[in-house]
């Protein structure tokens, strides 16, 4: 593993993601319950809030990526993004209506939009192609490790009869550590040569695999099932609210375990084979959620299986962007990738929630599985033909 020793920037950003996700995931798995059980909203409102929040982040990702390519200090962009999220997110604990939650989730995702593309560009630029999958795999593993810690902390607070609102407010603690680590852990980067970045990013001149992954990511985003819906599915299947942070933590542990090996595997056998494996597993998991008569332990198994399927393809997708985007336009390319996927999250989440509410969860999961399979098949056909 010595050949996979990672640079300081990658390691620090990994721990930043761990702490930030610990703060975020104290809230996220409980948010649909807060919206439905406390504020009286329905599944469609959950989809609207998550869709608007993620779509907002997606547009800002390409803007922030372009700013980084144009000479803006990437550390400052990353710090501003994480800072915004960790100031706004805990305030959900004082929300009195779903409109408040929408506004705060919107501002939280503004922070995510500002930080994501510059951060990914820093990771890609700090590593060579032979270790890029491992770098993104490490980052995703640390991100998911935070998603284990956060729900466990929330569970301990709930088990001691703390109301949901106060659990949300406690997320300020790991959020403050994020800011400190960024301030003192990441070195400022020297100005970059921005002469080539003044040229527009021409779609037809991009590597065919890069274009294919961006288009496939957009289609998969429309078919994606936000995990807040899996929480509702588990709750409908009989999982008590107090157990939701634990099953969420277990799902994040599965992602943490898989992401780094999946990234290393993509360095060794190629990005496209790993993507094919990951997307195929996602289709199987969605069909299982649609048709399985889940109760007891099976609820946990299916929750974990779906979450694990998401982690297989994450490092390979990001590595393809780093491999094939021009270095001077890498931030813009990452922003384009995130924007293409994020813009379709809103209509996808709303449609999924509407199908669930008007027909049933089974129809919604089958629709998601079908679109996922078509997107994966189109990627394979596109890359082989090219």
N, C-alpha and C positions, 0 to 999 in steps of 0.2 A: 504493500500500500504506500510505500515511500514515494513512488512515482506519482501518487495522487495527492501529495502534500499541497495544500491550498494556500493562496496568498492571504496576507493579513486583511485586506479589504473584504474578501469573500467571507472570512471567518467572522469578522466584526458584524458585517451585514446579516450573517446568519443568526447571531445572537440578538441583534436588533429585531429581526423578524420573530424570533422566539418570544421575546418580551412583549412585542406589539400584539402578537396573536394570543398570548396569554390574557392580555387586557380585552381584546376583541371577543374572544370566545367565552369570556365570562358572561357576555351579553347575548351573542348571536343565537345559541341553541335555545335560549329562554325567550327570545323576542317574539316568535310566533305565539307562544303561550300568553305572553304579556298582552299582545295585541288582541287575541281572541277571548281569553278568559278574564282579563282585567279591564281592557278598554272596549270589549264587545264588538270587535271587527270580525270579518269573515275571511275565508281563504283567498278571495280575489283581492282584498285590500293588502294581505300579506304579499301577494304577487306584485301588486302595483308598487308598493314601497320598495321591495327588493329590486324590481326592474328599473325604476327611476334612479335609485341609488347607484346601481351598477352601470347604467347607461351614462350617467353623469361622469362617473370615474373614467369611463372608456374614452369619451371625447377629450377630456383633459390629459389623458395619457399621451396621446399623439402630440398635443400642444407642448407638454412638458418635455417630451423626447426631442422635439424640434428645438426647444429652447436650449437644451443641453448641447445639441449639435451646433447651435449658433454661438456658443461660448459662455453661456450661463454656468455658474459654478454648480456642478452636480451635487456636491455635498450640501450646498444651501437649499437646492430644490428638494433633496431627500429629507433634510431636517424640517423644512417648512411643511412638507406633506405629512410626515409622522406627527409633527407638533399639532397641526390642525385636527387630525383625527383624535389624538389623545386628549385634547381639550374638549371637543364636542361630544365624543362618544359617551362618557359617564353621565352627561346631562339627560340622557334618555330616562334616567331614574326619576326625574321630576316631571316627565311628560304627563299631561292630563287628557290628551286625545291622540288619535292616530295621526292627525295633522302635525302635531308636535314631533312625533316619532319620525314622520316623513322628513320634516325640516332638518332634524338632527342627523338622521341617516344620510341625507343629502350632503350636509357639510362634512360628515365623516368620510364619505366617498370622494368629496372634493380633495381631501388630503391624500387619499389613496391615488387619485388621478395624478396629482402633482409628483408623487414620489416614485411610482412604479417603473416607468420607462427609464428615467435616469439611473435608478438603482440597478435594473437589469443590464443596462449598458455598462455600468461600472463593473459588474460581475463578469460580463462577456469580455470586456477589455482587459481585465486583470488576469485572464487565463488564455492558454493556447487551445487549439482545436482538440488536441488529444486529451485534455482534462476538462473541457467545457461541460460535458455531460455530468461529470462528477461534481463540478462546481455548482451547477444548477440543482443537481440531486441533493447535495449537502444543504443548499439554501432552502429547498422545499422541505427537506427532512426537519430542519430547525424550525421552519414555519409551522409544520404540523406538530412538532414537539410542544410549541407554545399552545397549540390547540388542544393538547392533552392537559397541560398544567392549568389553563384557564377554567375549563369546566370542572376539574377536580376541586379547585378553589371555590367555585360557585356551589358545588355540591356540599362542601363542608359548611358554607355559610347557610345554605338552605336547610341542612340537617340540624342546624342550631336555631331553626325557626326564624331566620332573617327573611323579611319580605323581599320580593323580586326587586323592588325599587332600590333598596339599600345595597343589594348585591351589585346592581349596575354601578352605583356610586363608588364601590370599592375598586372598580377597575382602574381608577386613577393611579393606584400604587404602581403596578407594572408599567403603566403609561409614562409615568415620570422617569422611571429607569431607562426607558427608550431614549428620551431626550438627552439624558446625561451621557449615555453610551455613544450616541452620535456626536455630541459636542466634543468629547474627549478621546473617542476611539478611532474616528475616521480622519485621516490626514486630508488637508485641502489639496486638490489636484491643480497642477499648473494649467494655464490657459492652453486650449487646443487650437490647431490650425483650422479655422472655420471657412477658408476660402472655397473648398469644395462643397461645404454644407450649404452654401448660398444657392446652389443649383437645386431645383425641385426634385423630389423623389419620383423618378419616372417608373411607373408600374411595369411597362413592357420590358424594361431593361433589368428588372430584378430576376434573380435566379429562379428557375421554374419551381424548385422545391420550396423556396420561400413563398412564392405566390400560392402554391397549392396549400401549404399549411395555413396561411392567412385566410384563404377562402374556406377551407375545411373548419377552421376554428370559428368562423362566423356561423356556418351552418350548425355546428355542434352547440354553439351558444344558444341558438334558437331552440334546440332540442334538450338543452341542459335542464336538469331538475334541481333547482336550488335545494340545498340540504335542509332548509327550513321546512320544505314540504315533506321531506323524509321524517322530520320530527313530528309533523301532524299525522303522517301515516302511522308512525309508531305509537303515538298517543291514541289514535283511533283503534289500534290493534290491542290496546289494553296496557301500554307502558305508562306507569304512574309518572307524574311531573317530577317528583324528586329524583327519579332514575335518569331523566333525560340528560343532565350534564354528564353522567357517567357513561352512557352509551355514546354520547358525542365525543367524550375523551377517548373511549376505546376505538372509535372510528378514526380519530386523528392519530392514535398510536399506530393503527394499521397503515395509514398513509406515511407516517414517519419512517416506519420500518421498510416500506417498499420504495420510497422515492430515491434514496441514494443508490441502492443496487440497480434500479431501473436506469438511472443516469449513467452509471458505469457501464451497464450492458449496452446502452446506446453508443458509447465510445468504442465498444468492441465489435458489435455486429451491425451497427448502423442505426440511424434515427428512424427510418421508415418501418423496418420490422418491429421495433418497439412500439411505435404508434399503432401499428396494426393489432398487436397483442392487446394494448390498452383499450382501444376503442371496441374491439370484439368483446372483451370482458365487460365493458360498460353495457353493451346491448343485452348480454346474458343477464346481468344483474337487474336491468330495468324490466325485463320480461318476468324475472322471478318475483320482483315487487308487484307486478301486475296480477300474477296468477296464483302465487303461493298463499295457502291458508295459514298465515303466520300467527303464532301466539307463543308466549313464553320465550324460550331461548331462541326460537327461529326469528323473532323480531330482531334480536341482537345480531344474529348471523347475517341476515339480509342487509341490515343497516351497515354493518362492517364491510360486507362484500361490495356494495355499491360505492362506498367511500374509497375502498382500496383500488377499485377499478379506475377512479379518477387520478390517482397518484402515479399510475404506471406511465402515462403519456406526458405528464407535466414537464419533466426535465428534457425529454427529447424535443418537444415543441419549442421550448425556449432556446435549446441548443441549435436548432436549425436556423433560427433567426440570427444568432450570434455567428454561426458558420458562414452564412451566405449573404448577410447584409454588408454593404461597403462600410469599412470601419468609421469613416467620417460621417456616415448617416445611420449609425447603429442605433442611436437613441430614437430617431424618427421611425426606424423600422420596427423597433420594439413597441413604440407608441401605436403604430399602424396595426400591428398584430393584436394588441390589447383592445384598440378601438373597434376593430372589425368584429371581434368576438363580443365585446361588451354592449355594442349598440343593439344587438339582437336579443340580449338578455331580457330587456323590458317587454317586447311583444311576446317572447317565448314564455316568460313567467306569467304574464297576464293570460295568455291562451291556455297554458297548463292549468292555472287556477280556475279558469272559466270552464274547461272541460271537466275538471274534478267536481266543481260546484253544480254544473248542469247535468252531467251524466254520472260519472263515478271516477274514483282513483284508478281503477283498472284501465279504462279507456285512455286516461291521461298518460299513464306509464307506457302503454302500447304505442301511442302516438310518438312519445319521446324516443322509444327504442327504434321505431321505424325510421325516423329522420336521422338518428345517429348512424344506423347501418347504411343508409343511402349516402351520407356525407363521407363515411370511411371508404366506401366502395368508389366514390367519385375521386377521392384523393389518390387511391391506388391506380385507377385507370389513367388519371391525368399524368402522374409521374412516369408510369411505364410507357405511355405513348410519347412523352417528351424525351 
